[in-house]
Amino acid sequence: MLISFEGIDGCGKTTQIELLRERLNREKLPAEVLREPGGTDLSETIRGILLNPDIMMNPVTELLLFSAARSELVTQKVRPLLEQNVIVILDRFYDSTVAYQGFGRGSLPIDAINQMNHVAAHGLVPDLTFYLDIGLSEASERRKDMEEDRIERAGQSFYERVREGFNYLADNNERFVRINAAQAPEQIHEAVWRRVSALLS
């Protein structure tokens, strides 16, 4: 089973991913958490480039680097784990590319990005995608004491477009589960677990 978590920065993905991993462990179900971009030596190197605030790049270059990191992660980690019947939990997947590089950056038309995502993911599609939906002001408040990376410095209008992208994806994909991320973490986790346990059964 492949589960992805999506949402703008500050939505609480990290907390919910850890709660889900702990729950699966208690149920004696093998689970592995991987992040995008990252998860392999090469992908982590690309992550360092992408998030470095001192490096400027063209939006298409950014898109291609994210895609390269994804291809490496899928082939080296995700597919082998799925073949071993391990539940893989992804902290972002290609839906973030649609939202951030498509809607946010306007790097390429969405149809072209979808084609590139299909190639970079080697045809892999998540079984479930949890979209933690949160308002921009609350997300910004949660991030206020954190050092911002290159993408997080893109500004308010950028994040408005990114959130629009996630809402578009949630409205047009049955695998998406939209959850109000302003709720207490325990409430969000129970909503996540209901969907995961239903799929497991």
N, C-alpha and C positions, 0 to 999 in steps of 0.2 A: 504494500500500500504506500502510495506517495501522497503526502499532505503538505501543502504550502500555506504560509502565512504572509499576508500582504497588508499594506497600509502605509500612510505617510509616516515620516520620521516622528517618533514621539507617541505612536498609537498604542504601544505596549506589547508589541510582538514578542520581544525577548522574554518577558514575564510569562506570557501564555504558552510559549514554546516549552519553557522549562517546566511549567505546571503539567503540561501534557506528557512530557517525557517521564516525569516522576510518576504520573498516574499509570502509564503503560508499564513502567518498571514494577509497580506494585501488583499489576495484573500479570506479571511474568511474561510480558510480551516484548520481544527484542525491538529496540528503537534506536535510531541514530539521527542526530541533529547535524545539519550542514548549513552553511550560510552562502549567500550569493552577494557579490562575487567572493570566491574563496573556496576552501575545502581541499585544495591540492596545492603543492608547492608553486606551480605555475600560476594557478588562479589567485593565490594569495599575493604573489608578486604583482599581478595585474591589478588587484584590489588596491595595493599600495599606491600605484600610479593613478588610478581613477579617483581616489579620495584625497590625494595630496593637494592642499589648497594652493601650493606654489606652482602647480603645473596647469597651464591653460591648454585647451584642446578644442578642435572642431566638434560639433555635436555628432557628426557621422563617425568620427574617430572614436568618440565615447561609446556610441552604439556598438561598433565593431569590437571594441575591447571587452565590453560586457558579454557579447556573444561568444568571443573566444574563451573567456573564463568559464562560461556556462558549458560549452562543448567539452572542455577538459573535465569539469566536475561530473557531468553526466556519464562520460565514458569511463572515467577512472574510479568514481565512487558510487554514484547513485544507481546505475544499472547493476553493477556487481552486488550491491547490498540488496536490491529488490529481488535479484535471482536467488539470494540466500533467505528469502522470506522475512527480511528485516523491514520494519516500518520506517520509512525515511521521512523525516520532518525537515522541510526547507524553510529557512529564514529568507524569504523572497525567492521568486523564480521569474519566468519570462513575463509574467503580468506586470512586474515592476518596470520592465523595459518598455512596454506599451505606455504605461502611465508616465514614467519619468522621461524617457528619451523620445517617446512619441508625442504625447500630449504636452509634457513639460517643455522639452527642448524643441519640438517640431523638427526633429532630425530628418525623418522620412515620412511619407504617407503611411498610415496605419496598416494598410494591406501589405505593403512592402516589409514592414516590421514584423507582421505576423508570419510572413514567409521565412524571414530570417530566423525568427524564434523557432519555427518548426525544424529548420536545419540545425541550429545550434543545440536544440534539445534532443536531437536525433529521434524526433517523433514522439517523445515522451510527453504525456499529459497528466497532471495531478488528478488523483481520485477525488480529492476535496481541496478547496481553497478557502481559507478563512480570511475574510476582509474585515479588519478592525477599523471601523469608520469613526473618525473623530474630527471635531471642528479644528480649524487652523489655530485659533487663539489658545485652545486648551493644549494642543500639541506643542505649540511654541512655549507655553508656560512650563511644560514638563521638560523641555530641552534647555531651559534658560541657563542652567549652571553647567552645561556640557560644552566642551570645545567643539566647534563646528568644522566638519570636513568640507571639501570642495563643493560637493553637491548641496549640502545643507546651507551653504552661503548664497544660494541662488535667489533667495528673496520670496516675499509674500505672493506676488503674482504668479511666480513659477509654481509654488505649492498649490495655489488655487487651480491651476491647470492640471497638476498631477492628481489632485483629489477628484477633479472632473473625470479624469481618465479612469481612476479606480471605480467611480460610480458607473461609468459607461460599461466597464467590464462586468461589474456585479449585475447590471441589468440585462446583460446579454450572454451570460454563461451559467448553465444550470449547476455546475460544480461549485460555484461561488456561494458562500454562506456569509451574508453581511451581518455583523454584530456591532451594536452600539458600544464603542470602546470607552465611553465616559462612565460606564457602570463599574462597580467594584470588581477587582480582579477575580474574586471567587465566583461571582455571577457569570462573568465571561467564560471562565473555565468550565463551569457546569454546562453552559450552552455548547461549548466546543466538545465536551465529552459526550453529550447526548448524541451529537452527529457522528462522532468517531465510533462510539460503541454500537450505534445502529448499523454502520457500515461493516464493522467487524463481525456482527452477528449474522 
